[in-house]
Amino acid sequence: MNMDTFIVSMIGGVNAGKSFITNKILKREHDLSITGQDFGNILYKINEKTLKLQIWDQKWYHFSSESMINRIKCIYYRSHVMIMIFDVNNLESFNVCKTLVNETILKQPVSRIINNTVFLIGNKVSSNRVVSVDEATQFSYLFNIMYTEIDYQPGKQLQSYIDDLLLKIATSITNKNM
């Protein structure tokens, strides 16, 4: 079986929804007790090729320390895909993503940026949003980041969002590895 493994890192601020989205991708129940790092694998078939996506849910609580910035850089270097998640109802959550971009994408050689795929996901869109679609879209366009929005509130059809996200991840990986 022709199968390559690709690392997908989920990062973002506290309570942005990283773990919930990770568990939905992996088709697991959401476990609120997870601390530290969590990961799982999913097989995804695209164009007669099976990809093994290793999904890493990165947990942390404070982004201000130098050690945390270094950790983020390591995650970026290790990952084939980095997914930054923010809560559209929390401006600080969006600002965390801006900091992540400043500390990873902007400080890397151009050749390294080209080899990584970065997504920005605005989460919890059915609530009272603080970050507009326009603001998030402009930010993502400025840094050539793919932007999408997900609503993970109970009762919503999250699976169509997840299927779309997996297709975008797989397509970006296969396009870069042709």
C-alpha positions in Angstrom: 0.0 0.0 0.0 1.4 3.4 -1.0 1.0 5.5 2.1 2.9 8.6 3.3 2.5 10.0 6.8 2.0 13.8 7.3 1.9 15.7 10.6 -1.0 18.1 11.1 -0.7 20.3 14.2 -3.7 22.0 15.7 -2.7 25.1 17.6 -4.4 28.2 19.0 -5.5 29.9 22.2 -7.2 28.4 25.2 -10.8 27.3 24.7 -10.7 28.0 20.9 -12.0 24.5 20.2 -8.8 22.6 19.2 -9.5 19.5 21.1 -13.1 19.3 20.0 -12.2 19.7 16.3 -9.3 17.2 16.7 -11.6 14.6 18.2 -14.2 15.2 15.4 -11.5 14.7 12.8 -10.4 11.5 14.5 -14.1 10.4 15.1 -13.6 10.2 18.8 -15.7 11.4 21.7 -14.5 14.7 23.2 -12.5 14.3 26.4 -12.3 17.5 28.5 -9.7 16.0 30.7 -6.9 16.0 28.1 -3.8 17.9 29.1 -0.4 18.2 27.4 -0.4 16.8 23.9 -2.8 14.5 22.3 -2.6 12.8 18.9 -4.2 10.3 16.7 -4.1 9.0 13.1 -6.6 9.0 10.3 -6.3 7.5 6.8 -7.5 9.7 4.0 -7.7 8.6 0.4 -7.3 11.1 -2.4 -6.6 10.4 -6.1 -5.9 6.7 -5.6 -3.3 7.5 -2.9 -3.9 6.9 0.8 -2.4 9.5 3.2 -1.8 8.9 6.9 -2.6 12.1 8.7 -1.1 12.3 12.2 -3.2 14.9 14.0 -1.5 16.6 17.0 -3.5 18.6 19.4 -1.1 21.0 21.0 -2.1 22.2 24.5 -0.7 25.2 26.4 -2.0 28.0 28.4 0.4 31.0 28.1 1.9 32.3 24.9 4.1 35.1 26.3 7.1 33.1 27.4 10.2 32.7 25.2 10.1 28.9 25.8 6.6 28.8 24.4 7.6 30.8 21.3 10.4 28.3 20.8 8.0 25.4 21.1 5.7 26.9 18.5 8.6 27.2 16.1 9.5 23.5 16.7 5.9 22.6 16.0 5.9 24.6 12.8 9.2 23.0 11.6 7.9 19.5 12.3 4.5 19.9 10.8 3.4 19.5 7.2 0.2 21.3 8.0 -0.4 23.8 10.8 -4.0 24.6 11.7 -4.5 27.7 13.8 -7.9 27.8 15.5 -9.5 30.9 17.2 -12.8 31.6 18.7 -14.6 34.3 16.7 -16.2 35.6 19.9 -12.8 36.3 21.6 -10.5 38.9 20.2 -7.6 37.7 22.3 -8.0 34.2 20.7 -7.6 35.8 17.3 -4.6 37.9 18.5 -2.9 34.6 19.6 -3.1 33.4 16.0 -1.6 36.7 14.8 1.3 36.1 17.3 1.7 32.6 16.0 2.1 33.9 12.4 4.6 36.6 13.5 6.7 34.0 15.4 6.6 31.3 12.7 5.7 32.3 9.2 7.3 35.8 9.2 10.6 34.6 10.7 11.2 31.7 8.4 13.1 31.4 5.1 10.9 31.5 2.1 11.8 27.9 1.2 10.5 26.8 4.5 7.2 28.7 4.2 6.5 27.1 0.8 6.9 23.6 2.3 4.2 24.2 5.0 0.5 24.5 4.6 -1.2 26.8 7.1 -4.9 27.0 7.8 -6.8 29.5 9.9 -10.1 28.3 11.4 -12.6 30.7 12.9 -14.6 28.6 15.4 -18.0 29.1 17.2 -19.5 31.3 14.5 -23.1 31.0 15.6 -22.5 33.1 18.8 -21.9 36.9 19.1 -18.8 37.3 17.0 -16.2 39.9 17.8 -13.8 39.1 14.9 -15.5 39.7 11.6 -15.3 37.4 8.6 -13.7 40.3 6.7 -11.0 40.9 9.3 -10.1 37.2 9.4 -10.2 36.9 5.6 -7.9 39.9 5.1 -5.5 38.6 7.7 -5.3 35.1 6.0 -5.0 36.7 2.6 -2.1 38.8 3.7 -0.1 35.8 4.7 -1.4 33.3 2.1 -3.2 31.2 4.8 -6.3 29.3 3.9 -9.3 30.5 6.0 -12.5 28.7 6.8 -15.0 28.9 9.6 -16.6 26.1 11.7 -19.4 26.1 14.1 -19.0 23.3 16.6 -22.1 24.2 18.7 -24.3 21.2 19.6 -26.8 20.2 17.0 -24.9 21.7 14.1 -23.8 19.7 11.1 -20.0 19.7 11.9 -19.2 16.6 9.8 -19.5 18.6 6.5 -17.0 21.1 7.8 -14.6 18.4 8.8 -15.0 16.6 5.5 -14.2 19.8 3.7 -11.2 20.5 5.9 -9.8 17.1 5.4 -10.2 17.4 1.6 -8.4 20.8 1.7 -5.6 19.3 3.8 -5.1 16.3 1.6 -5.3 18.4 -1.6 -2.6 20.9 -0.3 -0.4 18.0 0.7 -0.7 16.1 -2.6 -0.2 19.3 -4.6 3.1 20.1 -2.8 4.4 16.5 -3.0 3.8 15.9 -6.7 
